Amino acid sequence: IYTYLNSSPNDTSYLMNLVIETSNGCVDSVYSNIDVHPSPSAGTNTPDTSFCAVDELNQTEIGIWIEGQSGLFDLVWENKGVIDTLTFPDTGNYVVPVVNETGFNEYRLLKLIQRFHNGTCEAILNDLVRVTVFPRPDTTLTITNDGVCSPVVSEIQASYGYLSYVWDYGDGTRDTTDYGHVVHHYENSTVEVAIYPLKLVIETLNGCVDSVSRNVTVHPQPIANFYPRPAKQHWPNTTVSVRNFSSSGSWSYHWDFGDETTSGDRDPEEHIYDAFGVYGIELIVFSEFCADSAVKSIVILPPPPLADLSPVTSACPPVS
């Protein structure tokens, strides 16, 4: 067995001469041309890279160069642990798109095979590209007391373990923490529903940034208040009027006058009681989400006693 080498970029022909001599001294020879193709080569010009995940594919490109004689090439490579073959029509520079998983991804060139009409040439390769994809932060967010009445104490919980958390509460206040749990006070002093656009920006130790936005809804809180007149009176005066001093808003109203009569008006007419006694008047001011109440007492006293003296005008003596 004899090995022919060709270090040139072109085919090299060798003339082989075989001389055979028999035991009787007879000699003959034969000549044959042996064509030796140059060995092909390939590699990658893509450096190791790392980046933050951008989507589910995290697609990048691997640059591959192929040198040798013109022809068809099969490149055997390992794609994240899976052996596969890429076919290229000729020498040159190529770009191969790859899909990267979160974490470490390795792409290794193993072997280059060049096809000829009368055979193949192979070259063993060992070129490696590493692509590291850092995960984006988990932006799961939970909020307590969302959609309730003002004032609100909301606990806001994000995932732990990241470098920084930048909170924009949507009410003009901001905060930066190194932990994923905060407590924030929301107030709504208007008569309309307030929606605060909460936004959280999270940064990981590897510099990956992501954000999440949520709306925090705070309903206006009614404040019930009224004034009964008069607060105290004597029978037979039993008429009581009430003035509603509750906070402004699109509320509903429920009056309970304490004598099994009610009203749904904002400003009910005068109320007349049927008997003297102590009555608790309750006003409930409410919306679909919020309510407040106020209770005040009125007193209707029994009529005062009336003195009646009739003198004795005739009697038998002695008279006292």
Residue, then its C-alpha position, 0 to 999 in steps of 0.5 A: i500500500y502506498t499513499y500519494l499526497n497532493s498539497s497543491p490546489n490542483d489535481t496531480s498525476y503520478l505515473m506508476n510503473l509496475v515491473i514484474e519478473t517471473s522465476n524464469g527471468c522473464v520481465d514485463s512492465v505496465y504503466s498507469n496514471i494515478d490522479v490525486h485530487p487536493s484535499p478539500s477544507a472547510g471551517t466557520n468564520t462565526p465567533d462564539t456569541s451570547f445574547c438575550a432571548v428575543d423570541e421562541l426561535n432566537q435565530t442566528e446564522i453560522g458562516i461556513w467557508i469551503e475551499g477545494q476544487s470546484g464540485l459538490f460538497d457534503l458537510v457533516w456537522e453536529n447541530k446541538g447534539v444531532i448529526d446532520t449533513l448539509t450539501f453545498p453546490d461548490t466552494g465559497n462562503y455560505v450562511v446557515p440559519v440556526v434556531n437556538e434554544t435558551g441556554f448553551n448551543e453548540y455547532r461543530l463541523l465534523k467532516l467535509i466530503q467532496r464528490f467526484h465522478n470517480g469517487t470522493c475526497e474527505a477531510i476531518l474537521n473540528d471547528l466549533v461555534r458556541v451560542t449562548v442564549f440568556p433567558r429573559p426575565d419572567t414577567t408574571l405579575t399578580i396584584t391584590n385588591d384590584g378593582v376595589c374601592s378607594p383607598v386601596v392597599s395593593e400588594i404587587q408580586a413579581s418573580y424573584g431573583y433578578l438584578s433590578y425592578v423598576w416600578d411605575y405605578g401609573d399614579g405619578t410615583r416610581d420606585t426601584t428595588d432589588y426584590g419583586h414584592v412591593v406594597h402600594h397605596y392607591e387613592n381615587s378622590t374623583v367621582e369616576v373610576a380611576i385606571y392606573p397603568l402599572k408598568l414593571v421593567i425587570e433586568t436580569l444579572n445577564g443584562c436581559v430586560d423585559s417589561v409587563s404592564r397592567n391596569v389597576t382599577v380603583h373605584p370611587q368611594p362614596i361618603a355618606n352624611f346627612y342632617p336630620r331636623p329637628a333632632k328632638q321634638h315633642w309629640p304631637n310634632t312628628t315631622v322630620s326632614v333630612r338634608n343629604f350632605s353625602s359626597s357627590g357622585s353617581w350613587s344610589y341611595h337607601w334611607d331607613f327611617g327606623d319605623e319600617t319605612t324606606s326611601g330610595d330618593r337622594d333627598p326624600e320628602e319630610h317624614i312623619y312618624d306615627a308615635f313618639g320614641v327614639y328612631g335611628i335613621e340610616l342612610i346607605v350610599f352605594s354604587e355597584f362596587c362601593a358603599d358607605s353608611a351613616v346612622k343618626s338618631i332623632v327623638i320624639l318625646p311624649p307630650p308634656p303633662l298639663a296642669d288642671l285645677s278647678p276651685v270649689t265654688s260651693a260647700c257647707p262650712p267649714v270650707s278649706 
